[in-house]
Amino acid sequence: MGRPPAEDGGPERGPSIRLSKGAHLVLKRTSPWKAALATPIDKYRITFALPWEDMLLLGTTDEEYEGDPGQVEVTEKDTAQILDEAAFSIRDQQLSRDLITYAFAGLRVLPGGPGDTSKAKRETVVTEGRGGMLSVAGGKWTTFRHIGRTVMKKLEQLPGHPSVRTTSRCPRCRSGCRCPA
């Protein structure tokens, strides 16, 4: 693997996407925790603490990632950043390194462009290269159906592409119902 390829518009345009790493920590709880907490860090970022499976989920980092996507991992720097930022709103005894059960990291696909990843667009961006290749960046995996519909509508607009039926309408009655087809 490696970095995503530049959009088919050519290398002079630069990559249409970039990767941002988000790391999270899961800690044992030292006391009951019943509400989610989000604390602003700066104009663009928050830190959060969520009760999850009788544990406490903390996150997240947001930094550009240029390595092999298959090798993404939580670093000591990530762990220190998450614990330091959580300390703005959580008592120290709940943030002991001894309470860390595990950590995980993932990658966000963001639109290409200059500047810090924390300031990058988060909405879905669909672009078309000179050769007709569509690139999708931004959004969240939880919005996959919306992203899929957006791509399908874009494909329908391209010359020589047949009309594409999406699952948003029932083939039997042509409405948004859930009757068996």
C-alpha positions in Angstrom: 0.0 0.0 0.0 1.1 3.6 0.3 -0.3 7.0 -0.3 -3.5 7.3 -2.3 -2.8 8.2 -6.0 -3.3 11.6 -7.3 -6.6 12.1 -9.0 -6.5 11.2 -12.7 -6.4 14.9 -13.5 -2.6 14.6 -13.4 0.1 15.1 -10.8 0.2 18.9 -11.4 -3.2 19.1 -9.7 -1.9 17.3 -6.6 -3.7 14.6 -4.7 -7.5 15.0 -4.5 -7.4 13.4 -1.0 -5.2 13.3 2.1 -5.3 11.1 5.2 -5.8 12.3 8.8 -5.1 9.9 11.7 -7.4 9.8 14.6 -6.3 7.9 17.7 -8.4 6.8 20.7 -7.8 5.3 24.2 -10.1 3.0 26.1 -9.7 3.1 29.9 -11.1 1.3 32.8 -13.5 3.5 34.8 -12.8 4.4 38.4 -16.3 5.6 39.1 -19.7 5.6 37.4 -19.9 7.6 34.2 -23.3 8.2 32.6 -22.9 11.1 30.2 -20.8 12.0 27.1 -18.5 14.9 27.5 -17.1 17.1 24.7 -14.6 19.8 25.5 -13.4 22.4 22.9 -9.6 22.4 22.5 -9.4 25.2 19.9 -11.5 26.7 17.2 -11.5 23.4 15.2 -11.1 20.5 17.6 -12.7 18.9 20.6 -11.7 16.2 22.9 -14.3 13.8 24.1 -15.0 11.2 26.8 -17.8 8.6 26.3 -19.0 5.8 28.6 -18.7 2.6 26.6 -19.0 -1.0 27.6 -18.3 -0.1 31.3 -15.2 1.7 30.1 -14.3 5.2 29.1 -13.5 6.0 25.5 -11.3 9.1 25.0 -10.3 10.8 21.8 -9.2 12.0 19.4 -6.1 13.2 17.6 -6.3 14.8 14.2 -3.0 14.9 12.3 -2.0 14.4 8.7 -0.8 10.8 8.0 1.6 10.1 5.2 2.6 6.5 6.1 1.4 3.1 4.9 -2.4 3.0 5.8 -1.9 -0.6 6.8 0.6 0.4 9.5 -1.4 3.1 11.3 -1.0 2.9 15.0 -1.3 4.8 18.3 2.0 6.4 19.3 3.3 7.6 22.6 2.8 11.1 21.3 -0.9 10.3 20.6 -1.4 8.8 24.1 0.1 11.8 25.8 -1.9 14.3 23.7 -5.2 12.5 24.4 -4.6 12.3 28.2 -3.4 15.9 28.4 -6.4 17.2 26.5 -8.8 15.0 28.5 -7.3 16.5 31.7 -9.0 19.9 30.9 -12.3 18.4 32.0 -11.7 15.0 33.7 -10.1 14.4 37.1 -6.6 13.1 37.1 -7.3 9.8 38.9 -9.5 8.8 36.0 -6.7 9.4 33.5 -3.9 7.2 34.9 -1.9 5.3 32.2 -2.4 2.2 34.3 -6.1 2.3 33.4 -5.5 2.1 29.6 -7.0 -1.1 28.4 -6.3 -0.6 24.8 -5.8 2.0 22.1 -6.7 2.2 18.4 -6.2 4.5 15.5 -8.0 5.0 12.2 -7.7 7.1 9.1 -10.1 9.7 7.8 -10.1 10.4 4.0 -10.3 14.2 3.7 -10.3 16.4 0.6 -6.8 17.4 -0.6 -5.6 20.9 0.0 -3.3 23.1 2.0 -3.3 23.6 5.8 -3.9 21.6 8.9 -6.1 18.6 8.7 -8.1 19.8 11.6 -9.3 22.7 9.4 -10.1 20.6 6.4 -13.7 20.1 5.1 -15.5 17.3 6.7 -18.5 17.1 4.3 -18.4 14.7 1.4 -16.7 16.0 -1.7 -17.1 14.1 -5.1 -14.8 15.3 -7.8 -14.4 14.2 -11.4 -11.0 14.0 -13.1 -10.3 14.6 -16.7 -10.6 10.9 -17.5 -14.0 10.6 -15.8 -12.7 9.0 -12.7 -14.7 10.0 -9.6 -12.9 10.5 -6.3 -14.7 10.7 -3.0 -13.2 12.4 0.1 -14.5 13.7 3.4 -17.7 12.6 5.1 -17.9 9.8 7.6 -18.3 6.1 7.1 -21.6 6.3 9.0 -23.0 8.4 6.0 -22.1 5.7 3.5 -25.6 5.5 2.0 -25.7 9.3 1.4 -22.2 9.1 -0.2 -23.3 6.2 -2.4 -26.4 8.1 -3.6 -24.2 11.2 -4.3 -21.8 9.1 -6.4 -24.7 7.4 -8.3 -26.3 10.7 -9.1 -22.9 12.0 -10.3 -22.5 8.9 -12.5 -25.9 9.4 -14.1 -24.9 12.9 -15.2 -21.8 11.7 -17.1 -22.2 11.3 -20.9 -22.8 7.7 -22.0 -23.7 6.4 -18.6 -27.0 4.6 -18.2 -29.6 5.6 -15.6 -28.8 3.9 -12.3 -31.5 2.8 -9.9 -30.7 3.5 -6.3 -32.3 1.6 -3.3 -34.0 4.8 -2.1 -37.1 3.9 -4.1 -39.1 0.7 -4.1 -39.1 -0.9 -7.5 -42.7 -2.1 -7.1 -44.5 1.1 -6.2 -41.7 3.7 -6.9 -42.0 5.3 -3.4 -39.7 5.2 -0.4 -41.7 2.4 1.2 -40.3 -0.8 2.6 -42.6 -3.3 0.9 -41.0 -6.5 -0.4 -40.0 -6.2 -4.0 
